[in-house]
């Protein structure tokens, strides 16, 4: 029970993301907005990976 309590308290702490992470997210958002990025379904991904 102590482990669960400690884990729950850890989730409540504010953890700051590193600056580089924000830059990556910004670049990804820009690619989405510009249409440069193409999304595929999970089924399409499985076909690409597994053949």
Biopython code that builds the backbone (N, CA, C, O; Angstrom):
import numpy as np
from Bio.PDB.StructureBuilder import StructureBuilder

atoms = [
    (1, "UNK", "N", (0.820, -1.183, 0.000)),
    (1, "UNK", "CA", (0.000, 0.000, 0.000)),
    (1, "UNK", "C", (0.875, 1.262, 0.000)),
    (1, "UNK", "O", (0.527, 2.262, -0.629)),
    (2, "UNK", "N", (1.987, 1.211, 0.693)),
    (2, "UNK", "CA", (2.900, 2.357, 0.743)),
    (2, "UNK", "C", (3.418, 2.705, -0.650)),
    (2, "UNK", "O", (3.558, 3.879, -0.993)),
    (3, "UNK", "N", (3.700, 1.677, -1.447)),
    (3, "UNK", "CA", (4.230, 1.900, -2.791)),
    (3, "UNK", "C", (3.210, 2.674, -3.621)),
    (3, "UNK", "O", (3.569, 3.615, -4.328)),
    (4, "UNK", "N", (1.951, 2.285, -3.536)),
    (4, "UNK", "CA", (0.896, 2.977, -4.289)),
    (4, "UNK", "C", (0.750, 4.424, -3.833)),
    (4, "UNK", "O", (0.563, 5.324, -4.651)),
    (5, "UNK", "N", (0.836, 4.638, -2.546)),
    (5, "UNK", "CA", (0.723, 5.990, -2.003)),
    (5, "UNK", "C", (1.873, 6.860, -2.501)),
    (5, "UNK", "O", (1.653, 7.997, -2.918)),
    (6, "UNK", "N", (3.095, 6.336, -2.460)),
    (6, "UNK", "CA", (4.261, 7.082, -2.928)),
    (6, "UNK", "C", (4.160, 7.384, -4.412)),
    (6, "UNK", "O", (4.502, 8.484, -4.846)),
    (7, "UNK", "N", (3.694, 6.422, -5.194)),
    (7, "UNK", "CA", (3.552, 6.595, -6.635)),
    (7, "UNK", "C", (2.521, 7.671, -6.936)),
    (7, "UNK", "O", (2.726, 8.494, -7.829)),
    (8, "UNK", "N", (1.414, 7.674, -6.200)),
    (8, "UNK", "CA", (0.358, 8.661, -6.409)),
    (8, "UNK", "C", (0.869, 10.064, -6.110)),
    (8, "UNK", "O", (0.525, 11.010, -6.819)),
    (9, "UNK", "N", (1.668, 10.207, -5.093)),
    (9, "UNK", "CA", (2.220, 11.509, -4.740)),
    (9, "UNK", "C", (3.203, 11.985, -5.796)),
    (9, "UNK", "O", (3.298, 13.185, -6.052)),
    (10, "UNK", "N", (3.927, 11.078, -6.404)),
    (10, "UNK", "CA", (4.889, 11.453, -7.441)),
    (10, "UNK", "C", (4.175, 12.044, -8.650)),
    (10, "UNK", "O", (4.709, 12.939, -9.305)),
    (11, "UNK", "N", (2.981, 11.557, -8.953)),
    (11, "UNK", "CA", (2.225, 12.077, -10.090)),
    (11, "UNK", "C", (1.752, 13.503, -9.865)),
    (11, "UNK", "O", (1.551, 14.243, -10.827)),
    (12, "UNK", "N", (1.572, 13.896, -8.621)),
    (12, "UNK", "CA", (1.085, 15.233, -8.303)),
    (12, "UNK", "C", (2.164, 16.301, -8.429)),
    (12, "UNK", "O", (1.842, 17.489, -8.455)),
    (13, "UNK", "N", (3.422, 15.917, -8.507)),
    (13, "UNK", "CA", (4.513, 16.881, -8.595)),
    (13, "UNK", "C", (4.586, 17.451, -10.001)),
    (13, "UNK", "O", (4.410, 16.731, -10.984)),
    (14, "UNK", "N", (4.846, 18.741, -10.089)),
    (14, "UNK", "CA", (5.033, 19.377, -11.391)),
    (14, "UNK", "C", (6.463, 19.118, -11.854)),
    (14, "UNK", "O", (7.424, 19.511, -11.193)),
    (15, "UNK", "N", (6.585, 18.460, -12.984)),
    (15, "UNK", "CA", (7.895, 18.167, -13.546)),
    (15, "UNK", "C", (8.038, 19.002, -14.806)),
    (15, "UNK", "O", (7.227, 18.900, -15.726)),
    (16, "UNK", "N", (9.063, 19.816, -14.840)),
    (16, "UNK", "CA", (9.282, 20.711, -15.971)),
    (16, "UNK", "C", (9.968, 19.970, -17.110)),
    (16, "UNK", "O", (10.968, 19.281, -16.910)),
    (17, "UNK", "N", (9.412, 20.126, -18.312)),
    (17, "UNK", "CA", (10.017, 19.505, -19.488)),
    (17, "UNK", "C", (11.235, 20.314, -19.909)),
    (17, "UNK", "O", (11.273, 21.529, -19.720)),
    (18, "UNK", "N", (12.232, 19.641, -20.478)),
    (18, "UNK", "CA", (13.416, 20.369, -20.948)),
    (18, "UNK", "C", (13.061, 21.243, -22.157)),
    (18, "UNK", "O", (12.108, 20.951, -22.879)),
    (19, "UNK", "N", (13.816, 22.294, -22.369)),
    (19, "UNK", "CA", (13.549, 23.247, -23.450)),
    (19, "UNK", "C", (13.546, 22.582, -24.818)),
    (19, "UNK", "O", (12.736, 22.937, -25.674)),
    (20, "UNK", "N", (14.449, 21.613, -25.037)),
    (20, "UNK", "CA", (14.520, 20.967, -26.343)),
    (20, "UNK", "C", (13.229, 20.240, -26.685)),
    (20, "UNK", "O", (12.886, 20.102, -27.859)),
    (21, "UNK", "N", (12.519, 19.778, -25.678)),
    (21, "UNK", "CA", (11.268, 19.060, -25.921)),
    (21, "UNK", "C", (10.221, 20.002, -26.506)),
    (21, "UNK", "O", (9.479, 19.631, -27.414)),
    (22, "UNK", "N", (10.169, 21.205, -25.986)),
    (22, "UNK", "CA", (9.238, 22.204, -26.518)),
    (22, "UNK", "C", (9.540, 22.535, -27.970)),
    (22, "UNK", "O", (8.626, 22.728, -28.772)),
    (23, "UNK", "N", (10.813, 22.599, -28.305)),
    (23, "UNK", "CA", (11.216, 22.891, -29.690)),
    (23, "UNK", "C", (10.781, 21.770, -30.634)),
    (23, "UNK", "O", (10.312, 22.035, -31.740)),
    (24, "UNK", "N", (10.935, 20.535, -30.203)),
    (24, "UNK", "CA", (10.520, 19.398, -31.031)),
    (24, "UNK", "C", (9.011, 19.433, -31.248)),
    (24, "UNK", "O", (8.542, 19.229, -32.367)),
    (25, "UNK", "N", (8.259, 19.687, -30.198)),
    (25, "UNK", "CA", (6.805, 19.758, -30.323)),
    (25, "UNK", "C", (6.387, 20.887, -31.254)),
    (25, "UNK", "O", (5.454, 20.733, -32.042)),
    (26, "UNK", "N", (7.076, 22.021, -31.166)),
    (26, "UNK", "CA", (6.772, 23.163, -32.037)),
    (26, "UNK", "C", (7.008, 22.791, -33.504)),
    (26, "UNK", "O", (6.176, 23.088, -34.361)),
    (27, "UNK", "N", (8.138, 22.145, -33.790)),
    (27, "UNK", "CA", (8.451, 21.744, -35.168)),
    (27, "UNK", "C", (7.430, 20.740, -35.693)),
    (27, "UNK", "O", (7.026, 20.807, -36.854)),
    (28, "UNK", "N", (7.019, 19.816, -34.842)),
    (28, "UNK", "CA", (6.015, 18.832, -35.261)),
    (28, "UNK", "C", (4.682, 19.511, -35.552)),
    (28, "UNK", "O", (4.016, 19.170, -36.530)),
    (29, "UNK", "N", (4.291, 20.452, -34.728)),
    (29, "UNK", "CA", (3.038, 21.176, -34.948)),
    (29, "UNK", "C", (3.089, 21.955, -36.264)),
    (29, "UNK", "O", (2.102, 22.007, -36.999)),
    (30, "UNK", "N", (4.235, 22.556, -36.553)),
    (30, "UNK", "CA", (4.397, 23.291, -37.811)),
    (30, "UNK", "C", (4.258, 22.356, -39.011)),
    (30, "UNK", "O", (3.647, 22.724, -40.014)),
    (31, "UNK", "N", (4.819, 21.154, -38.916)),
    (31, "UNK", "CA", (4.706, 20.183, -40.003)),
    (31, "UNK", "C", (3.257, 19.739, -40.198)),
    (31, "UNK", "O", (2.817, 19.532, -41.329)),
    (32, "UNK", "N", (2.526, 19.594, -39.115)),
    (32, "UNK", "CA", (1.113, 19.221, -39.200)),
    (32, "UNK", "C", (0.326, 20.330, -39.894)),
    (32, "UNK", "O", (-0.458, 20.066, -40.805)),
    (33, "UNK", "N", (0.539, 21.568, -39.459)),
    (33, "UNK", "CA", (-0.181, 22.714, -40.029)),
    (33, "UNK", "C", (0.128, 22.914, -41.509)),
    (33, "UNK", "O", (-0.751, 23.308, -42.275)),
    (34, "UNK", "N", (1.367, 22.646, -41.919)),
    (34, "UNK", "CA", (1.768, 22.857, -43.307)),
    (34, "UNK", "C", (1.359, 21.698, -44.216)),
    (34, "UNK", "O", (1.425, 21.813, -45.440)),
    (35, "UNK", "N", (0.938, 20.589, -43.619)),
    (35, "UNK", "CA", (0.571, 19.426, -44.406)),
    (35, "UNK", "C", (1.750, 18.545, -44.765)),
    (35, "UNK", "O", (1.595, 17.569, -45.499)),
    (36, "UNK", "N", (2.925, 18.876, -44.256)),
    (36, "UNK", "CA", (4.130, 18.106, -44.542)),
    (36, "UNK", "C", (4.094, 16.719, -43.899)),
    (36, "UNK", "O", (4.659, 15.762, -44.430)),
    (37, "UNK", "N", (3.430, 16.626, -42.761)),
    (37, "UNK", "CA", (3.349, 15.365, -42.035)),
    (37, "UNK", "C", (2.094, 14.614, -42.437)),
    (37, "UNK", "O", (1.018, 15.202, -42.553)),
    (38, "UNK", "N", (2.233, 13.319, -42.649)),
    (38, "UNK", "CA", (1.105, 12.478, -43.007)),
    (38, "UNK", "C", (0.859, 11.484, -41.887)),
    (38, "UNK", "O", (1.780, 10.795, -41.448)),
    (39, "UNK", "N", (-0.368, 11.408, -41.429)),
    (39, "UNK", "CA", (-0.727, 10.447, -40.407)),
    (39, "UNK", "C", (-1.240, 9.181, -41.071)),
    (39, "UNK", "O", (-1.900, 9.235, -42.109)),
    (40, "UNK", "N", (-0.928, 8.034, -40.461)),
    (40, "UNK", "CA", (-1.452, 6.771, -40.954)),
    (40, "UNK", "C", (-2.114, 6.043, -39.781)),
    (40, "UNK", "O", (-1.823, 6.314, -38.616)),
    (41, "UNK", "N", (-2.997, 5.128, -40.116)),
    (41, "UNK", "CA", (-3.687, 4.370, -39.075)),
    (41, "UNK", "C", (-2.748, 3.320, -38.485)),
    (41, "UNK", "O", (-1.684, 3.033, -39.034)),
    (42, "UNK", "N", (-3.159, 2.769, -37.379)),
    (42, "UNK", "CA", (-2.381, 1.716, -36.745)),
    (42, "UNK", "C", (-2.302, 0.501, -37.669)),
    (42, "UNK", "O", (-1.266, -0.161, -37.746)),
    (43, "UNK", "N", (-3.379, 0.217, -38.353)),
    (43, "UNK", "CA", (-3.382, -0.917, -39.288)),
    (43, "UNK", "C", (-2.379, -0.687, -40.423)),
    (43, "UNK", "O", (-1.671, -1.612, -40.818)),
    (44, "UNK", "N", (-2.316, 0.536, -40.946)),
    (44, "UNK", "CA", (-1.345, 0.849, -41.995)),
    (44, "UNK", "C", (0.087, 0.705, -41.482)),
    (44, "UNK", "O", (0.958, 0.202, -42.192)),
    (45, "UNK", "N", (0.320, 1.137, -40.276)),
    (45, "UNK", "CA", (1.641, 1.013, -39.673)),
    (45, "UNK", "C", (2.049, -0.451, -39.523)),
    (45, "UNK", "O", (3.181, -0.829, -39.827)),
    (46, "UNK", "N", (1.112, -1.261, -39.052)),
    (46, "UNK", "CA", (1.391, -2.693, -38.899)),
    (46, "UNK", "C", (1.760, -3.308, -40.243)),
    (46, "UNK", "O", (2.689, -4.113, -40.323)),
    (47, "UNK", "N", (1.041, -2.936, -41.296)),
    (47, "UNK", "CA", (1.324, -3.474, -42.630)),
    (47, "UNK", "C", (2.717, -3.057, -43.092)),
    (47, "UNK", "O", (3.444, -3.858, -43.681)),
    (48, "UNK", "N", (3.091, -1.795, -42.824)),
    (48, "UNK", "CA", (4.417, -1.321, -43.213)),
    (48, "UNK", "C", (5.524, -2.076, -42.482)),
    (48, "UNK", "O", (6.540, -2.442, -43.074)),
    (49, "UNK", "N", (5.312, -2.298, -41.198)),
    (49, "UNK", "CA", (6.338, -2.936, -40.381)),
    (49, "UNK", "C", (6.390, -4.445, -40.618)),
    (49, "UNK", "O", (7.465, -5.024, -40.780)),
    (50, "UNK", "N", (5.228, -5.061, -40.635)),
    (50, "UNK", "CA", (5.177, -6.521, -40.694)),
    (50, "UNK", "C", (5.073, -7.070, -42.126)),
    (50, "UNK", "O", (5.274, -8.260, -42.368)),
    (51, "UNK", "N", (4.757, -6.177, -43.055)),
    (51, "UNK", "CA", (4.672, -6.599, -44.454)),
    (51, "UNK", "C", (3.366, -7.144, -44.873)),
    (51, "UNK", "O", (3.199, -7.525, -46.032)),
]
sb = StructureBuilder()
sb.init_structure("model")
sb.init_model(0)
sb.init_chain("A")
sb.init_seg("    ")
for serial, (resi, resn, name, xyz) in enumerate(atoms, 1):
    if name == "N":
        sb.init_residue(resn, " ", resi, " ")
    sb.init_atom(name, np.array(xyz, "f"), 0.0, 1.0, " ", f" {name:<3s}", serial, name[0])
structure = sb.get_structure()
